[in-house]
Structure formats: structure tokens, C-alpha cells
């Protein structure tokens, strides 16, 4: 959980900085920096839980499936 919280602090700082630099508004920067990282932090926590439950066999199968999708896409976009 500590890793997740430190990630949230870093993410908040980056989100605020980018939003503020783009808009020049502390309000917009604050809103973006509060909402977006909060949602991403929760998503990150569950993403980590998901990967902890993945067996090596399932990971290999997922890699093969993704490779197939990206290979097909690369051929179509050439």
C-alpha cells in the first residue's frame, strides 16, 4: 500500500504541474490533479492485484495474444 500512496503523491504533483502549465489556472490544475490521479491510483491498485494473481502460463498466453494483435495491426498500417 505504501508503494501505491507514494505513486499517488508523485502522480498528483505531475498532474497539477502539467495542468497548471497548460491552463495557467490553479483551480483547473487542482481539479485535474485531484480527480485524475485519484482515479488512476485506484486503477493502479487493482491492476497490481490482477498481475499478482496471474500465473506464468496466463502471462505467456496474454503476451502471445497481444503480440498477435500488434503484429496484425502493424501489417495493416504499413
Buried (B, 14 or more C-beta within 10 A) or exposed (E): EEEEEEBBEEBBEEBBEBBBEEEEEEEBBBBBBEEBBBEBBEEBBEEEEEEEEEEEEEEEEEEEEEEEEEEEEEEEEE
